[in-house]
Amino acid sequence: MRKVLWVMVFSLTTAFLPQANAASSALGSPIAEKAWNELQKNSPKSFSKTLPNVSFVVAPNSDHEKVKIAENQMLFMLHYYEKYIPAKTPVTIWIWDAEKDRAWYDAAIRAGLTKGSYTSLNLDARHDSGTSGPSQDGSQGMELLEIELVSDQYPYVLYHELTHISQTSLVSGKNMPCWVREGMATYNGFAIESRVSQPVYINAMTRIIQRGLAYAAGETDYKTTKPQFWIDYFKDNETRPISKCKQPQDYATGAMGIQYLVGMYGFDKIYKFLGGLDAAWKPECKTDSADIVPCSSWKNVFTKTFGVTPENAYVGFGAFIVEQIAWAQKQKIQTEDLLRNKYPQNYRVPEFKAPAPQIRAGAPCTKENDVAAANKVKVTCMKVSDFLFWSVSPVVSSNQGQQSSDNNAPSQTTAQPQAPMPAPTQNPDEVFGPGGICDIEGQYLPTEKGDVLLCKSTAGKLRWAATSDPLPTNGIYPGMKCETLGLAIPGATGKNVECTLSNGKNVWIYKN
């Protein structure tokens, strides 16, 4: 989400970098203006009639009218990305929209995604509305955990996740630093959502800055930061494990870096950069650890693609971000309802025909031990929990495997059937369940066994603990979604709760 003046000499070692300029601009700077213009140029005016190779796996009790709308948005995005995602690329999208389908959906995902990229308990542990990861049959996989057609995250979440599909159709997720992977999905998601109306784009950029960068700055007032603060942020981000990208911090800061790159070089250069990453990957960078850090060879590809080293580009990022922060202070974030009423054309997409469901790993089947082909890969109809699903390899117990975050599992280079592997050793802090780390004190969560967990402070850390408390049904408690940031009210537990931005969502937390 994110532009023509430019050349400043920072030192004899930084060469010449195009920079943001204080020139008057509705979008804050010439570079931001150019990013908007690039968005206009890159948004297709028409689409091919070729159907994307996508199969939707929809939980049986979903609201089919809502599902149809969401499916059309995702078909739109697959068409939008046609030049980056070839139509033949297999994509499998799982949709869960009813609590009574939790066990069914959990079994479908465990049957469909590659080992280590998902565990069933992630449905409880993760607050995201969607995520993506590689599937067992070689498809690009996407999980949609809920459909909120009236949320200020709709259709952004869909566009964000399908941007990941456009990335991982070119490059393994393990080869992108957090700021590239999540920053690009964040920028593209908001930019494409607001591609028609510049005021909506301005609102999206303001949200990224006023909300995301405020969190990224930590205890520092982001409005007073200098370029070096953000230069250091990008340098520090390079070595962040891909399983530990911070939301909204890395998402927002990375989005500003991507806006700068789009304004300076265009979308095509960014995809060219992604396309060169796997080839530059070096065997000595391989790791089976949960803490995968992208191979530093990405820097050589960056330099070759953009003609500037990442270190020098960060100098441009820093100056641009500070300038955009100053611009954003003059903006007021508008509500989604107001924008939809004022710019209805911005939220309309063409109608597309949904392809018929296909046999895919993670899709339901009818007869145990039947054998079929999914994307030329052998799949077998297996019993997972109490359901039958196609799968490439046996499905382990739902409490094994490693917890994942958005698209953090390395892509498979081959989709051949694999023998079961022992569950990896885990840091207890990363396991969802009693003793595992949680992030919202006072939050209650049900487990798939019907038990209840409570997030409470233990030895200075927030950890899940088994509790005999029933799941509260008599009012608001921490972790529940809210609408009006800053609003404080009495909670169901007797303490006051305040509507606060946490992990990219508005949720109630205890008021200090």
C-alpha positions as CSV (number, residue, x, y, z in Angstrom):
1,M,0.0,0.0,0.0
2,R,2.3,2.9,-0.8
3,K,6.5,7.5,-5.0
4,V,9.4,10.7,-8.2
5,L,11.9,12.9,-6.7
6,W,14.8,11.6,-5.3
7,V,18.5,11.4,-5.4
8,M,20.2,12.3,-2.1
9,V,23.8,11.5,-1.2
10,F,23.9,10.0,2.3
11,S,27.6,9.1,2.3
12,L,30.3,8.0,0.0
13,T,29.4,4.4,0.9
14,T,25.6,4.5,0.4
15,A,25.7,5.5,-3.3
16,F,22.6,7.3,-4.6
17,L,19.2,6.4,-3.3
18,P,15.8,7.9,-4.5
19,Q,14.2,9.5,-1.5
20,A,10.9,10.8,-0.4
21,N,10.5,14.6,-0.7
22,A,8.5,17.0,1.4
23,A,6.7,18.2,-1.7
24,S,2.9,18.6,-1.1
25,S,1.0,15.5,-1.9
26,A,-2.4,14.0,-1.1
27,L,-0.6,10.8,-0.3
28,G,2.3,12.3,1.6
29,S,5.2,12.2,-0.9
30,P,6.0,11.7,-4.6
31,I,7.0,8.1,-3.8
32,A,3.6,7.3,-2.3
33,E,1.9,9.0,-5.3
34,K,3.9,6.8,-7.6
35,A,2.9,3.7,-5.6
36,W,-0.7,4.6,-6.1
37,N,-0.1,5.1,-9.8
38,E,1.6,1.7,-10.0
39,L,-1.4,0.2,-8.4
40,Q,-3.7,1.7,-11.0
41,K,-1.4,0.4,-13.8
42,N,-1.1,-3.0,-12.3
43,S,-4.9,-3.6,-11.7
44,P,-6.3,-5.5,-14.6
45,K,-9.2,-3.9,-16.4
46,S,-10.4,-7.3,-17.7
47,F,-9.8,-10.9,-16.8
48,S,-9.4,-14.1,-18.8
49,K,-12.1,-16.7,-18.9
50,T,-9.7,-19.4,-17.9
51,L,-10.9,-20.9,-14.6
52,P,-8.3,-20.9,-11.8
53,N,-7.2,-24.4,-10.7
54,V,-8.8,-23.9,-7.3
55,S,-10.9,-26.3,-5.2
56,F,-13.0,-25.0,-2.2
57,V,-13.4,-27.4,0.7
58,V,-16.4,-26.1,2.7
59,A,-17.4,-27.3,6.1
60,P,-21.0,-28.7,5.8
61,N,-22.8,-26.3,8.2
62,S,-21.4,-23.1,6.7
63,D,-23.6,-20.2,5.7
64,H,-23.6,-20.9,1.9
65,E,-24.7,-17.4,1.0
66,K,-21.7,-15.9,2.9
67,V,-19.4,-18.7,1.5
68,K,-20.5,-17.8,-2.1
69,I,-19.6,-14.2,-1.6
70,A,-16.2,-15.0,-0.1
71,E,-15.5,-17.6,-2.8
72,N,-16.2,-15.0,-5.5
73,Q,-13.8,-12.5,-3.8
74,M,-11.1,-15.2,-3.8
75,L,-11.8,-16.1,-7.4
76,F,-11.4,-12.4,-8.2
77,M,-8.0,-12.3,-6.5
78,L,-6.8,-15.4,-8.3
79,H,-7.8,-13.7,-11.6
80,Y,-6.2,-10.4,-10.4
81,Y,-2.9,-12.2,-9.9
82,E,-3.1,-14.1,-13.2
83,K,0.3,-12.9,-14.4
84,Y,1.9,-13.9,-11.2
85,I,-0.1,-17.1,-10.4
86,P,-0.5,-19.2,-13.6
87,A,-4.0,-20.5,-14.0
88,K,-2.7,-24.1,-13.8
89,T,-1.3,-23.6,-10.2
90,P,-3.3,-25.9,-7.9
91,V,-4.9,-24.0,-5.0
92,T,-7.0,-25.6,-2.2
93,I,-9.0,-23.4,0.1
94,W,-10.6,-24.7,3.3
95,I,-13.6,-22.7,4.7
96,W,-15.0,-23.1,8.2
97,D,-17.9,-20.8,9.1
98,A,-19.8,-22.7,11.9
99,E,-18.7,-23.6,15.3
100,K,-20.4,-27.1,15.1
101,D,-18.0,-27.9,12.2
102,R,-14.8,-27.3,14.3
103,A,-13.9,-31.0,14.5
104,W,-14.7,-31.7,10.9
105,Y,-12.6,-28.7,9.7
106,D,-9.8,-29.7,12.0
107,A,-9.7,-33.2,10.5
108,A,-9.8,-31.8,7.0
109,I,-6.8,-29.5,7.6
110,R,-4.8,-32.2,9.3
111,A,-5.5,-34.5,6.3
112,G,-4.6,-31.8,3.8
113,L,-1.7,-29.8,4.9
114,T,1.9,-30.9,5.0
115,K,3.2,-32.3,8.3
116,G,4.4,-29.6,10.6
117,S,2.5,-26.7,9.0
118,Y,-0.6,-27.1,11.1
119,T,-1.9,-28.7,14.3
120,S,-5.6,-28.9,15.2
121,L,-5.2,-26.9,18.4
122,N,-4.1,-24.0,16.3
123,L,-7.8,-23.3,15.7
124,D,-7.9,-22.2,19.4
125,A,-4.4,-20.9,19.7
126,R,-4.5,-18.5,16.7
127,H,-6.6,-15.4,16.5
128,D,-6.2,-15.0,12.7
129,S,-9.1,-15.2,10.4
130,G,-7.0,-17.0,7.8
131,T,-3.6,-18.4,7.0
132,S,-1.8,-20.3,4.3
133,G,0.6,-23.2,3.9
134,P,1.6,-26.0,1.6
135,S,-0.7,-29.0,1.1
136,Q,0.2,-32.7,0.9
137,D,-0.6,-33.0,-2.7
138,G,1.4,-30.0,-3.8
139,S,-1.4,-27.4,-3.9
140,Q,-1.0,-24.0,-2.5
141,G,-3.3,-24.2,0.6
142,M,-5.3,-21.5,2.4
143,E,-7.4,-21.8,5.5
144,L,-10.3,-19.4,6.1
145,L,-11.4,-19.7,9.7
146,E,-14.4,-17.4,9.6
147,I,-16.3,-15.2,7.2
148,E,-17.0,-11.7,8.5
149,L,-18.6,-9.8,5.6
150,V,-19.2,-6.7,7.7
151,S,-15.8,-6.5,9.4
152,D,-13.1,-3.9,8.7
153,Q,-10.9,-6.9,8.0
154,Y,-13.1,-8.0,5.0
155,P,-12.1,-8.5,2.2
156,Y,-8.6,-7.5,3.4
157,V,-7.9,-10.9,5.1
158,L,-8.8,-12.7,1.9
159,Y,-6.5,-10.5,-0.2
160,H,-3.7,-10.7,2.3
161,E,-3.7,-14.5,2.3
162,L,-4.0,-14.8,-1.5
163,T,-1.0,-12.5,-1.8
164,H,0.8,-15.2,0.1
165,I,-0.4,-17.7,-2.5
166,S,1.1,-15.4,-5.2
167,Q,4.4,-15.4,-3.3
168,T,4.7,-19.1,-2.5
169,S,3.8,-20.1,-6.1
170,L,7.2,-18.6,-6.8
171,V,9.3,-19.1,-3.7
172,S,9.3,-21.1,-0.5
173,G,8.1,-19.3,2.6
174,K,11.3,-20.0,4.3
175,N,13.3,-17.9,1.9
176,M,11.5,-14.6,2.6
177,P,12.4,-12.4,5.6
178,C,9.4,-11.4,7.7
179,W,9.3,-7.9,6.4
180,V,9.1,-9.1,2.8
181,R,6.6,-11.9,3.4
182,E,4.2,-10.2,5.7
183,G,4.8,-6.7,4.6
184,M,4.0,-7.5,1.0
185,A,0.8,-9.4,2.0
186,T,-0.2,-6.5,4.2
187,Y,0.5,-3.8,1.6
188,N,-1.0,-5.7,-1.3
189,G,-4.0,-6.7,0.7
190,F,-4.9,-3.2,1.6
191,A,-3.9,-1.7,-1.7
192,I,-5.9,-4.1,-3.8
193,E,-8.9,-3.6,-1.5
194,S,-8.7,0.2,-2.1
195,R,-7.5,0.1,-5.7
196,V,-10.6,2.0,-7.1
197,S,-10.9,5.0,-4.7
198,Q,-7.9,7.0,-3.5
199,P,-9.7,8.1,-0.3
200,V,-10.1,4.5,0.7
201,Y,-6.4,3.9,-0.1
202,I,-5.5,6.9,2.1
203,N,-7.5,5.5,4.9
204,A,-5.8,2.1,4.6
205,M,-2.3,3.7,4.6
206,T,-3.3,5.8,7.6
207,R,-4.4,2.6,9.5
208,I,-1.1,0.9,8.8
209,I,0.8,3.9,10.2
210,Q,-1.4,5.1,13.1
211,R,-2.1,1.6,14.4
212,G,0.7,-0.7,13.1
213,L,3.7,1.6,13.3
214,A,2.6,2.8,16.7
215,Y,2.9,-0.8,18.0
216,A,6.1,-1.4,16.0
217,A,7.8,1.5,17.8
218,G,7.2,-0.1,21.2
219,E,7.8,2.3,24.1
220,T,9.1,5.0,21.7
221,D,6.5,7.5,20.5
222,Y,6.4,6.6,16.8
223,K,5.5,10.2,15.9
224,T,8.9,11.4,17.1
225,T,11.1,8.7,15.5
226,K,14.0,9.5,13.2
227,P,14.9,7.5,10.0
228,Q,17.6,5.6,11.8
229,F,15.0,4.1,14.1
230,W,13.4,2.4,11.2
231,I,16.6,1.5,9.4
232,D,17.6,-0.4,12.6
233,Y,14.2,-2.1,12.7
234,F,14.7,-3.5,9.2
235,K,18.3,-4.6,10.0
236,D,17.1,-6.4,13.2
237,N,14.2,-8.0,11.3
238,E,16.5,-9.8,8.9
239,T,17.4,-12.4,11.5
240,R,13.9,-12.9,12.9
241,P,12.8,-16.6,12.5
242,I,10.0,-16.9,10.0
243,S,7.8,-18.6,12.7
244,K,8.0,-15.5,14.8
245,C,7.0,-12.6,12.6
246,K,5.4,-10.0,14.8
247,Q,1.8,-8.9,14.1
248,P,1.1,-6.0,13.6
249,Q,4.7,-4.8,14.0
250,D,6.5,-6.6,11.2
251,Y,3.4,-6.5,9.0
252,A,3.0,-2.7,9.2
253,T,6.7,-1.8,9.0
254,G,7.2,-4.3,6.1
255,A,4.2,-2.8,4.4
256,M,5.9,0.6,4.4
257,G,9.0,-0.9,2.9
258,I,7.0,-2.6,0.2
259,Q,5.1,0.6,-0.5
260,Y,8.4,2.3,-1.0
261,L,9.7,-0.5,-3.4
262,V,6.4,-0.4,-5.4
263,G,6.7,3.4,-5.8
264,M,10.3,3.2,-6.8
265,Y,10.4,0.0,-8.9
266,G,6.9,-1.3,-9.5
267,F,5.1,-4.6,-8.7
268,D,6.8,-6.6,-11.4
269,K,10.3,-5.9,-9.9
270,I,9.1,-7.2,-6.6
271,Y,7.8,-10.5,-8.1
272,K,11.1,-10.7,-10.1
273,F,12.9,-10.5,-6.8
274,L,10.7,-13.3,-5.3
275,G,11.2,-15.4,-8.4
276,G,15.0,-15.4,-7.9
277,L,15.1,-16.4,-4.2
278,D,14.8,-20.2,-4.4
279,A,17.6,-20.4,-7.0
280,A,19.9,-18.5,-4.7
281,W,19.1,-20.6,-1.6
282,K,22.3,-22.4,-0.4
283,P,22.3,-25.9,1.1
284,E,24.3,-24.7,4.2
285,C,21.3,-22.5,5.1
286,K,19.1,-25.6,5.5
287,T,17.6,-26.1,9.0
288,D,15.0,-28.4,10.4
289,S,14.6,-26.1,13.4
290,A,11.3,-24.4,14.1
291,D,13.4,-21.2,14.1
292,I,14.2,-21.0,10.4
293,V,16.0,-17.8,9.5
294,P,16.0,-17.0,5.7
295,C,19.3,-17.7,4.0
296,S,21.2,-14.4,3.6
297,S,21.6,-15.1,-0.1
298,W,18.3,-13.2,-0.5
299,K,20.4,-10.0,-0.2
300,N,22.3,-10.8,-3.4
301,V,19.0,-11.3,-5.3
302,F,17.7,-8.0,-3.9
303,T,20.8,-6.1,-5.0
304,K,20.7,-7.7,-8.5
305,T,16.9,-6.9,-8.9
306,F,16.7,-3.4,-7.5
307,G,20.2,-2.2,-8.2
308,V,20.8,-1.3,-4.5
309,T,21.8,-3.3,-1.5
310,P,19.2,-3.9,1.2
311,E,21.2,-1.8,3.6
312,N,21.1,1.1,1.3
313,A,17.4,0.6,0.6
314,Y,16.7,0.7,4.3
315,V,18.0,4.3,4.3
316,G,15.3,5.1,1.8
317,F,12.8,3.2,3.8
318,G,13.6,5.1,6.9
319,A,13.3,8.6,5.4
320,F,10.1,7.5,3.6
321,I,8.5,6.1,6.8
322,V,9.2,9.3,8.8
323,E,7.7,11.4,6.1
324,Q,4.6,9.3,5.9
325,I,4.2,9.3,9.6
326,A,4.1,13.1,9.5
327,W,1.5,12.9,6.7
328,A,-0.6,10.4,8.6
329,Q,-1.0,12.7,11.6
330,K,-3.1,15.0,9.4
331,Q,-5.4,12.1,8.5
332,K,-8.4,10.7,10.4
333,I,-9.2,7.0,10.2
334,Q,-12.7,6.6,8.7
335,T,-15.0,3.7,9.6
336,E,-15.6,0.9,7.1
337,D,-19.3,1.6,7.1
338,L,-18.7,5.2,6.1
339,L,-16.3,4.2,3.3
340,R,-18.6,1.6,1.9
341,N,-21.5,4.0,1.8
342,K,-19.5,6.8,0.3
343,Y,-17.5,4.7,-2.2
344,P,-19.6,1.7,-3.0
345,Q,-17.9,1.1,-6.3
346,N,-14.6,0.5,-4.5
347,Y,-16.0,-2.7,-3.0
348,R,-17.6,-4.3,-6.1
349,V,-15.9,-7.1,-7.9
350,P,-17.0,-9.0,-11.0
351,E,-18.9,-12.2,-10.7
352,F,-16.9,-15.4,-11.4
353,K,-18.0,-19.0,-11.9
354,A,-16.6,-21.3,-9.2
355,P,-14.9,-24.5,-10.5
356,A,-16.4,-27.8,-9.4
357,P,-14.8,-29.4,-6.3
358,Q,-11.9,-31.7,-7.1
359,I,-10.2,-34.6,-5.3
360,R,-7.6,-32.9,-3.1
361,A,-5.7,-33.9,0.0
362,G,-8.0,-32.6,2.8
363,A,-11.2,-33.0,0.8
364,P,-13.9,-35.3,2.0
365,C,-14.2,-38.9,0.6
366,T,-16.8,-41.6,1.1
367,K,-15.0,-45.0,1.3
368,E,-12.1,-45.8,3.5
369,N,-8.9,-47.0,1.8
370,D,-10.1,-45.9,-1.7
371,V,-7.2,-44.6,-3.8
372,A,-7.2,-41.7,-6.2
373,A,-5.0,-39.0,-7.7
374,A,-4.8,-35.4,-6.6
375,N,-2.6,-33.3,-8.8
376,K,-1.0,-36.5,-10.0
377,V,-0.2,-37.5,-6.4
378,K,-1.6,-40.6,-4.9
379,V,-4.1,-40.0,-2.1
380,T,-6.0,-42.5,0.1
381,C,-9.3,-42.1,1.8
382,M,-8.5,-42.2,5.4
383,K,-10.4,-41.9,8.7
384,V,-9.3,-38.8,10.6
385,S,-11.1,-38.5,13.9
386,D,-14.6,-39.5,13.0
387,F,-14.5,-38.3,9.3
388,L,-13.2,-39.5,6.0
389,F,-10.7,-37.4,4.0
390,W,-8.3,-37.8,1.2
391,S,-4.7,-37.7,2.4
392,V,-1.2,-38.5,1.1
393,S,0.3,-39.9,4.3
394,P,-1.2,-41.1,7.6
395,V,-2.5,-38.4,9.9
396,V,-0.9,-38.2,13.3
397,S,-2.7,-37.4,16.6
398,S,-4.0,-33.8,16.7
399,N,-1.7,-32.9,19.7
400,Q,1.5,-33.6,17.8
401,G,3.3,-31.5,15.2
402,Q,4.5,-28.0,15.6
403,Q,2.5,-24.8,16.0
404,S,2.6,-22.6,13.0
405,S,1.9,-19.0,12.2
406,D,0.9,-17.4,9.0
407,N,2.6,-19.3,6.2
408,N,5.6,-20.2,8.3
409,A,6.1,-23.8,7.1
410,P,8.7,-24.4,4.3
411,S,7.2,-25.3,1.0
412,Q,7.7,-28.8,-0.2
413,T,9.9,-29.2,-3.3
414,T,8.1,-32.5,-4.1
415,A,4.6,-33.8,-3.4
416,Q,5.6,-37.5,-3.1
417,P,4.0,-39.5,-0.3
418,Q,6.1,-39.5,2.8
419,A,6.5,-42.0,5.7
420,P,5.3,-40.8,9.1
421,M,7.9,-38.9,11.0
422,P,8.3,-38.5,14.7
423,A,6.9,-35.3,16.1
424,P,9.7,-32.6,16.5
425,T,10.9,-31.6,19.9
426,Q,9.2,-28.4,20.9
427,N,9.8,-25.5,23.2
428,P,7.0,-25.9,25.9
429,D,6.3,-22.2,25.5
430,E,5.2,-22.8,21.9
431,V,2.8,-25.7,22.7
432,F,-0.9,-24.8,22.9
433,G,-2.3,-26.2,26.1
434,P,-1.7,-26.0,29.9
435,G,1.7,-24.4,30.5
436,G,1.9,-22.9,27.0
437,I,2.3,-19.1,26.4
438,C,-0.8,-17.0,25.9
439,D,-1.2,-13.3,25.3
440,I,-4.4,-11.9,26.8
441,E,-4.8,-12.2,30.5
442,G,-8.3,-13.5,31.5
443,Q,-9.1,-15.0,28.2
444,Y,-11.0,-18.3,28.2
445,L,-10.8,-20.8,25.4
446,P,-12.5,-24.2,25.0
447,T,-10.5,-27.2,23.9
448,E,-11.7,-29.7,21.3
449,K,-12.2,-32.2,24.3
450,G,-14.7,-29.8,25.9
451,D,-12.3,-28.6,28.6
452,V,-11.7,-24.9,29.3
453,L,-8.4,-23.1,29.5
454,L,-7.7,-19.7,31.2
455,C,-4.9,-17.3,30.4
456,K,-3.3,-16.3,33.7
457,S,0.0,-14.8,35.0
458,T,2.4,-17.5,36.2
459,A,5.9,-16.6,37.4
460,G,5.8,-13.3,35.4
461,K,4.5,-14.9,32.1
462,L,1.0,-15.4,30.7
463,R,0.3,-19.1,30.4
464,W,-2.7,-21.3,29.7
465,A,-4.0,-23.2,32.7
466,A,-6.7,-25.8,32.9
467,T,-9.7,-24.4,34.9
468,S,-12.9,-25.6,36.4
469,D,-14.5,-22.3,35.5
470,P,-17.3,-22.7,32.9
471,L,-16.9,-20.7,29.7
472,P,-18.4,-17.3,30.6
473,T,-21.7,-16.6,28.8
474,N,-22.9,-13.6,30.8
475,G,-21.1,-10.8,29.2
476,I,-17.7,-9.5,27.9
477,Y,-14.4,-11.0,28.9
478,P,-10.8,-10.6,27.6
479,G,-10.1,-11.9,24.1
480,M,-13.6,-11.2,22.7
481,K,-13.8,-9.0,19.7
482,C,-14.8,-5.3,20.0
483,E,-15.5,-2.4,17.7
484,T,-14.6,1.0,19.3
485,L,-11.0,1.4,20.3
486,G,-10.5,2.9,23.7
487,L,-14.0,2.1,25.0
488,A,-13.9,0.8,28.6
489,I,-16.7,-1.1,30.3
490,P,-17.3,-3.6,33.2
491,G,-16.4,-7.1,32.1
492,A,-18.1,-10.4,33.0
493,T,-15.3,-11.3,35.4
494,G,-15.8,-8.2,37.6
495,K,-12.8,-6.2,36.2
496,N,-13.1,-3.4,33.6
497,V,-12.1,-4.2,30.1
498,E,-10.9,-1.9,27.3
499,C,-11.2,-2.2,23.6
500,T,-7.6,-2.4,22.4
501,L,-5.7,-3.4,19.2
502,S,-4.0,-6.7,19.8
503,N,-2.4,-8.9,17.1
504,G,-4.1,-6.9,14.4
505,K,-7.6,-7.2,15.9
506,N,-9.8,-5.1,18.1
507,V,-10.3,-7.2,21.3
508,W,-11.2,-6.6,24.9
509,I,-8.4,-6.7,27.4
510,Y,-8.2,-5.9,31.1
511,K,-7.9,-2.1,31.7
512,N,-4.9,-1.2,33.8
